[in-house]
């Protein structure tokens, strides 16, 4: 057993209070906004205005428990079992496409029925695929940095996962997965010209897929002119823009949103940001944006700390979380504001979404474990130096 591993066994868990504080703040804002955005529809459909709050709170607790459990799992296990985890992720993406196994909601087959809930397998599959990409970046770092085939192998894997996501269809998840994966590969040493070449090829393929499907093309372009058809294809976006516009500087007041009253579809899920903007205004929006930026920046800082400590896999996993969080939050907010095509992506930690919440909090547990192992490695290095000097 190595000196560092013995130190990890003796050292109390090094909790990252900054990450915990930021996550707690986002979860609290999420609970408040999910409650505000869903009370009317919950009372109408279920006879209980707090129906969605109760379930969101329960899954916050379950997610926190999952995070706590994962803080006890050594990060080296994720690296050692990255290939079986990858196969599990791809299997889930395949199984959800099988009639009878995958559940269809709003025309998309993204969910599997697990007990009393529908679980969106793409949320977990993205993390498992990215874990393998991080492991590959460590194992094949020289090949990745020097040759095009070294980059083409993980790019092909991302393409396979992206294709399975597009078959659901889940264009937003495929885009976030591609962007996050290529960000990790680039930081790991892939040459810029190779990254640009493969990203351009992927963009071309995505463009062709959009052009060859009238439905997909309409979904991608309706955001450009939502007011041309405000009561049909542009209805959700126009209602979101009205909500954001009404918010002005300081909002109309918590709980006073009009758009959530059966005007804005999915107000408590994909479009909770619009309700937040209406009720809390620019001041509330700026506060939430600062929380997301701070959390992504903290994960990036943990990634740099891991790299300096010589923990490359840890560094790439923390980086993947940082990029994923920034991208998904940015895409969701961009969709709400009409600057990006409509996508079925939740706002991490804020939107009502049980699968997203569970996976996000579990991934945060891994991030906390990474922080702990960085501190243990640093302490063991100091102890070694002290022992050598003595």
DONU-124406 format. One record per residue (C-alpha): residue number from 1; chain; x, z, y. Coordinates in nm, 3 decimals. Layout:
<nodes>
 tise vopa      px      pz      py
  NUM    A       X       Z       Y
...
</nodes>
This chain:
<nodes>
 tise vopa      px      pz      py
    1    A   0.000   0.000   0.000
    2    A   0.137  -0.099   0.341
    3    A   0.215   0.145   0.619
    4    A  -0.057  -0.012   0.835
    5    A  -0.320   0.025   0.563
    6    A  -0.232   0.395   0.515
    7    A  -0.266   0.442   0.891
    8    A  -0.612   0.282   0.886
    9    A  -0.722   0.528   0.619
   10    A  -0.609   0.830   0.823
   11    A  -0.721   0.716   1.167
   12    A  -1.078   0.791   1.284
   13    A  -1.280   0.481   1.362
   14    A  -1.180   0.341   1.701
   15    A  -1.516   0.251   1.853
   16    A  -1.511  -0.003   2.136
   17    A  -1.729   0.173   2.392
   18    A  -1.726  -0.128   2.625
   19    A  -1.880  -0.358   2.364
   20    A  -2.127  -0.089   2.256
   21    A  -2.237  -0.030   2.614
   22    A  -2.288  -0.399   2.689
   23    A  -2.480  -0.459   2.367
   24    A  -2.699  -0.153   2.426
   25    A  -2.781  -0.277   2.777
   26    A  -2.876  -0.624   2.652
   27    A  -3.089  -0.480   2.371
   28    A  -3.270  -0.251   2.616
   29    A  -3.342  -0.539   2.853
   30    A  -3.457  -0.744   2.555
   31    A  -3.700  -0.477   2.435
   32    A  -3.846  -0.443   2.784
   33    A  -3.885  -0.818   2.838
   34    A  -4.020  -0.890   2.488
   35    A  -4.281  -0.621   2.548
   36    A  -4.376  -0.758   2.889
   37    A  -4.386  -1.120   2.773
   38    A  -4.584  -1.057   2.453
   39    A  -4.846  -0.792   2.539
   40    A  -5.125  -1.039   2.620
   41    A  -5.079  -1.260   2.315
   42    A  -5.019  -0.959   2.088
   43    A  -5.343  -0.795   2.204
   44    A  -5.536  -1.118   2.157
   45    A  -5.396  -1.218   1.817
   46    A  -5.328  -0.879   1.656
   47    A  -5.533  -0.627   1.855
   48    A  -5.215  -0.433   1.940
   49    A  -5.032  -0.505   2.269
   50    A  -4.715  -0.348   2.129
   51    A  -4.714  -0.552   1.807
   52    A  -4.398  -0.748   1.890
   53    A  -4.223  -0.451   2.052
   54    A  -4.265  -0.244   1.736
   55    A  -4.117  -0.518   1.518
   56    A  -3.835  -0.595   1.761
   57    A  -3.743  -0.225   1.771
   58    A  -3.750  -0.196   1.391
   59    A  -3.519  -0.493   1.354
   60    A  -3.290  -0.356   1.625
   61    A  -3.253  -0.046   1.408
   62    A  -3.199  -0.250   1.091
   63    A  -2.947  -0.470   1.273
   64    A  -2.765  -0.161   1.404
   65    A  -2.752  -0.026   1.048
   66    A  -2.610  -0.358   0.923
   67    A  -2.350  -0.348   1.201
   68    A  -2.253   0.007   1.107
   69    A  -2.214  -0.090   0.740
   70    A  -1.997  -0.390   0.832
   71    A  -1.766  -0.173   1.044
   72    A  -1.654  -0.029   0.711
   73    A  -1.566  -0.368   0.558
   74    A  -1.196  -0.461   0.603
   75    A  -1.160  -0.790   0.789
   76    A  -0.918  -0.917   0.522
   77    A  -1.215  -0.932   0.282
   78    A  -1.387  -1.191   0.501
   79    A  -1.069  -1.398   0.497
   80    A  -1.018  -1.357   0.121
   81    A  -1.376  -1.456   0.036
   82    A  -1.424  -1.719   0.306
   83    A  -1.465  -2.004   0.055
   84    A  -1.740  -1.835  -0.154
   85    A  -1.910  -1.739   0.173
   86    A  -1.889  -2.101   0.288
   87    A  -2.050  -2.220  -0.034
   88    A  -2.324  -1.960   0.011
   89    A  -2.389  -2.085   0.365
   90    A  -2.414  -2.449   0.253
   91    A  -2.637  -2.347  -0.039
   92    A  -2.875  -2.172   0.198
   93    A  -2.891  -2.482   0.419
   94    A  -2.974  -2.690   0.110
   95    A  -3.232  -2.450  -0.033
   96    A  -3.429  -2.430   0.291
   97    A  -3.489  -2.807   0.264
   98    A  -3.649  -2.772  -0.081
   99    A  -4.031  -2.783  -0.062
  100    A  -4.170  -2.452  -0.179
  101    A  -3.856  -2.260  -0.086
  102    A  -3.828  -2.353   0.280
  103    A  -4.113  -2.257   0.510
  104    A  -4.228  -2.506   0.773
  105    A  -4.309  -2.371   1.119
  106    A  -4.396  -2.600   1.413
  107    A  -4.281  -2.905   1.216
  108    A  -3.935  -2.767   1.130
  109    A  -3.821  -2.643   0.790
  110    A  -3.574  -2.372   0.899
  111    A  -3.704  -2.057   0.733
  112    A  -3.704  -1.899   0.388
  113    A  -3.958  -1.639   0.291
  114    A  -3.782  -1.310   0.215
  115    A  -4.024  -1.026   0.146
  116    A  -4.257  -0.990   0.442
  117    A  -4.053  -1.198   0.685
  118    A  -3.934  -1.554   0.736
  119    A  -3.555  -1.563   0.760
  120    A  -3.393  -1.845   0.957
  121    A  -3.101  -1.934   0.730
  122    A  -2.916  -2.137   0.995
  123    A  -2.838  -1.812   1.181
  124    A  -2.644  -1.673   0.884
  125    A  -2.505  -2.009   0.770
  126    A  -2.341  -2.068   1.110
  127    A  -2.145  -1.743   1.080
  128    A  -2.037  -1.814   0.721
  129    A  -1.921  -2.166   0.807
  130    A  -1.730  -2.043   1.111
  131    A  -1.567  -1.769   0.901
  132    A  -1.424  -2.039   0.674
  133    A  -1.306  -2.240   0.977
  134    A  -1.121  -1.930   1.101
  135    A  -0.964  -1.879   0.758
  136    A  -0.860  -2.245   0.738
  137    A  -0.703  -2.220   1.083
  138    A  -0.475  -1.945   0.951
  139    A  -0.396  -2.096   0.610
  140    A  -0.333  -2.452   0.730
  141    A  -0.207  -2.382   1.079
  142    A   0.100  -2.611   1.053
  143    A  -0.101  -2.899   0.907
  144    A  -0.375  -2.848   1.167
  145    A  -0.127  -2.857   1.452
  146    A   0.069  -3.162   1.333
  147    A  -0.163  -3.411   1.165
  148    A  -0.501  -3.574   1.212
  149    A  -0.601  -3.510   0.845
  150    A  -0.536  -3.140   0.909
  151    A  -0.813  -3.146   1.169
  152    A  -1.031  -3.398   0.986
  153    A  -1.085  -3.166   0.687
  154    A  -1.260  -2.883   0.874
  155    A  -1.429  -3.143   1.097
  156    A  -1.578  -3.304   0.785
  157    A  -1.704  -2.965   0.672
  158    A  -1.863  -2.907   1.012
  159    A  -2.019  -3.253   0.986
  160    A  -2.176  -3.169   0.649
  161    A  -2.317  -2.841   0.782
  162    A  -2.435  -3.018   1.097
  163    A  -2.611  -3.286   0.893
  164    A  -2.796  -3.023   0.690
  165    A  -2.902  -2.856   1.015
  166    A  -3.024  -3.189   1.156
  167    A  -3.237  -3.244   0.846
  168    A  -3.436  -2.925   0.920
  169    A  -3.426  -3.039   1.210
  170    A  -3.221  -2.796   1.421
  171    A  -3.029  -3.004   1.674
  172    A  -2.943  -2.703   1.889
  173    A  -2.785  -2.503   1.606
  174    A  -2.585  -2.809   1.496
  175    A  -2.451  -2.858   1.848
  176    A  -2.351  -2.492   1.890
  177    A  -2.185  -2.489   1.546
  178    A  -1.983  -2.805   1.623
  179    A  -1.873  -2.684   1.966
  180    A  -1.773  -2.338   1.842
  181    A  -1.589  -2.476   1.540
  182    A  -1.389  -2.724   1.747
  183    A  -1.309  -2.454   2.003
  184    A  -1.155  -2.239   1.728
  185    A  -0.962  -2.534   1.584
  186    A  -0.827  -2.629   1.926
  187    A  -0.710  -2.277   2.002
  188    A  -0.556  -2.260   1.653
  189    A  -0.325  -2.548   1.746
  190    A  -0.506  -2.877   1.687
  191    A  -0.375  -3.147   1.918
  192    A  -0.595  -3.225   2.215
  193    A  -0.601  -3.601   2.150
  194    A  -0.723  -3.547   1.793
  195    A  -0.989  -3.301   1.909
  196    A  -1.109  -3.544   2.177
  197    A  -1.116  -3.829   1.922
  198    A  -1.328  -3.639   1.670
  199    A  -1.556  -3.487   1.934
  200    A  -1.618  -3.836   2.075
  201    A  -1.698  -3.962   1.724
  202    A  -1.939  -3.672   1.669
  203    A  -2.104  -3.737   2.007
  204    A  -2.146  -4.104   1.913
  205    A  -2.310  -4.010   1.584
  206    A  -2.543  -3.762   1.757
  207    A  -2.630  -4.029   2.013
  208    A  -2.711  -4.285   1.742
  209    A  -2.927  -4.032   1.559
  210    A  -3.119  -3.968   1.880
  211    A  -3.165  -4.337   1.957
  212    A  -3.288  -4.420   1.607
  213    A  -3.568  -4.162   1.616
  214    A  -3.847  -4.197   1.872
  215    A  -3.948  -3.832   1.825
  216    A  -3.593  -3.702   1.867
  217    A  -3.528  -3.926   2.167
  218    A  -3.846  -3.806   2.335
  219    A  -3.747  -3.441   2.278
  220    A  -3.405  -3.507   2.428
  221    A  -3.523  -3.695   2.738
  222    A  -3.851  -3.528   2.834
  223    A  -3.662  -3.261   3.028
  224    A  -3.547  -3.527   3.276
  225    A  -3.902  -3.592   3.400
  226    A  -4.126  -3.307   3.278
  227    A  -4.375  -3.358   3.564
  228    A  -4.458  -3.709   3.438
  229    A  -4.658  -3.548   3.156
  230    A  -4.712  -3.185   3.263
  231    A  -5.004  -3.122   3.025
  232    A  -4.847  -3.262   2.709
  233    A  -4.478  -3.319   2.632
  234    A  -4.361  -3.157   2.956
  235    A  -4.603  -2.864   2.948
  236    A  -4.363  -2.593   2.823
  237    A  -4.086  -2.686   3.064
  238    A  -4.313  -2.719   3.367
  239    A  -4.460  -2.374   3.299
  240    A  -4.108  -2.234   3.263
  241    A  -4.003  -2.388   3.595
  242    A  -4.312  -2.248   3.765
  243    A  -4.228  -1.902   3.631
  244    A  -3.867  -1.921   3.751
  245    A  -3.976  -2.053   4.091
  246    A  -4.226  -1.769   4.139
  247    A  -3.953  -1.511   4.081
  248    A  -3.774  -1.582   4.411
  249    A  -3.514  -1.317   4.502
  250    A  -3.653  -0.999   4.351
  251    A  -3.940  -1.114   4.130
  252    A  -4.311  -1.042   4.125
  253    A  -4.260  -0.706   3.953
  254    A  -4.210  -0.594   3.595
  255    A  -4.520  -0.672   3.392
  256    A  -4.675  -0.886   3.669
  257    A  -4.589  -1.232   3.533
  258    A  -4.874  -1.481   3.544
  259    A  -4.712  -1.752   3.331
  260    A  -4.695  -1.528   3.026
  261    A  -5.077  -1.506   3.029
  262    A  -5.128  -1.794   2.783
  263    A  -4.967  -2.052   3.012
  264    A  -4.608  -2.047   2.889
  265    A  -4.582  -2.106   2.511
  266    A  -4.326  -1.895   2.319
  267    A  -4.290  -1.668   2.622
  268    A  -4.143  -1.382   2.415
  269    A  -3.909  -1.598   2.204
  270    A  -3.727  -1.906   2.335
  271    A  -3.860  -1.869   2.693
  272    A  -3.824  -1.497   2.755
  273    A  -3.566  -1.580   3.022
  274    A  -3.834  -1.756   3.230
  275    A  -4.052  -1.443   3.221
  276    A  -3.750  -1.231   3.316
  277    A  -3.680  -1.462   3.611
  278    A  -4.043  -1.446   3.725
  279    A  -4.070  -1.067   3.705
  280    A  -3.720  -0.962   3.814
  281    A  -3.618  -1.259   4.028
  282    A  -3.267  -1.380   4.101
  283    A  -3.140  -1.021   4.109
  284    A  -3.252  -0.960   3.750
  285    A  -3.121  -1.298   3.635
  286    A  -2.780  -1.227   3.790
  287    A  -2.767  -0.889   3.617
  288    A  -2.843  -1.035   3.276
  289    A  -2.595  -1.318   3.327
  290    A  -2.327  -1.065   3.417
  291    A  -2.398  -0.873   3.095
  292    A  -2.357  -1.188   2.885
  293    A  -2.042  -1.292   3.068
  294    A  -1.897  -0.943   3.029
  295    A  -1.973  -0.932   2.655
  296    A  -1.828  -1.279   2.593
  297    A  -1.522  -1.186   2.803
  298    A  -1.478  -0.862   2.607
  299    A  -1.489  -1.049   2.275
  300    A  -1.232  -1.294   2.414
  301    A  -1.015  -1.002   2.523
  302    A  -1.037  -0.854   2.172
  303    A  -0.933  -1.195   2.038
  304    A  -0.623  -1.192   2.260
  305    A  -0.543  -0.835   2.156
  306    A  -0.563  -0.937   1.789
  307    A  -0.335  -1.236   1.845
  308    A  -0.075  -1.015   2.018
  309    A  -0.094  -0.773   1.723
  310    A  -0.024  -1.058   1.481
  311    A  -0.377  -1.058   1.336
  312    A  -0.453  -1.430   1.358
  313    A  -0.770  -1.437   1.145
  314    A  -0.909  -1.145   1.344
  315    A  -0.829  -1.331   1.666
  316    A  -1.011  -1.647   1.557
  317    A  -1.322  -1.459   1.439
  318    A  -1.346  -1.271   1.771
  319    A  -1.294  -1.599   1.957
  320    A  -1.570  -1.766   1.753
  321    A  -1.810  -1.486   1.846
  322    A  -1.718  -1.514   2.215
  323    A  -1.767  -1.893   2.223
  324    A  -2.088  -1.877   2.018
  325    A  -2.240  -1.611   2.243
  326    A  -2.152  -1.798   2.563
  327    A  -2.276  -2.132   2.428
  328    A  -2.604  -2.012   2.281
  329    A  -2.691  -1.803   2.586
  330    A  -2.594  -2.092   2.813
  331    A  -2.800  -2.345   2.617
  332    A  -3.108  -2.120   2.609
  333    A  -3.089  -2.051   2.983
  334    A  -3.021  -2.420   3.052
  335    A  -3.331  -2.517   2.854
  336    A  -3.544  -2.263   3.045
  337    A  -3.419  -2.406   3.376
  338    A  -3.471  -2.768   3.275
  339    A  -3.106  -2.875   3.285
  340    A  -3.080  -2.923   2.906
  341    A  -3.314  -3.075   2.646
  342    A  -3.558  -2.835   2.480
  343    A  -3.400  -2.664   2.177
  344    A  -3.525  -2.392   1.946
  345    A  -3.242  -2.152   2.027
  346    A  -3.304  -1.787   2.101
  347    A  -3.139  -1.593   2.382
  348    A  -2.904  -1.366   2.184
  349    A  -3.006  -0.997   2.174
  350    A  -3.294  -1.057   2.419
  351    A  -3.544  -1.297   2.261
  352    A  -3.790  -1.192   1.994
  353    A  -3.626  -1.334   1.683
  354    A  -3.569  -1.120   1.378
  355    A  -3.316  -1.345   1.202
  356    A  -3.116  -1.399   1.519
  357    A  -3.116  -1.028   1.601
  358    A  -3.004  -0.919   1.254
  359    A  -2.722  -1.173   1.234
  360    A  -2.605  -1.114   1.591
  361    A  -2.583  -0.738   1.546
  362    A  -2.413  -0.779   1.207
  363    A  -2.153  -1.007   1.364
  364    A  -2.100  -0.744   1.633
  365    A  -2.024  -0.499   1.353
  366    A  -1.743  -0.730   1.241
  367    A  -1.618  -0.748   1.602
  368    A  -1.610  -0.368   1.620
  369    A  -1.414  -0.360   1.293
  370    A  -1.165  -0.607   1.440
  371    A  -1.117  -0.379   1.741
  372    A  -1.059  -0.082   1.509
  373    A  -0.797  -0.265   1.302
  374    A  -0.616  -0.377   1.619
  375    A  -0.590  -0.015   1.730
  376    A  -0.472   0.091   1.384
  377    A  -0.207  -0.182   1.376
  378    A  -0.085  -0.085   1.721
  379    A  -0.068   0.283   1.627
  380    A   0.115   0.214   1.300
  381    A   0.369   0.003   1.493
  382    A   0.429   0.291   1.735
  383    A   0.465   0.535   1.445
  384    A   0.716   0.306   1.274
  385    A   0.921   0.280   1.592
  386    A   0.913   0.658   1.632
  387    A   1.022   0.702   1.269
  388    A   1.307   0.453   1.306
  389    A   1.433   0.616   1.625
  390    A   1.425   0.958   1.459
</nodes>
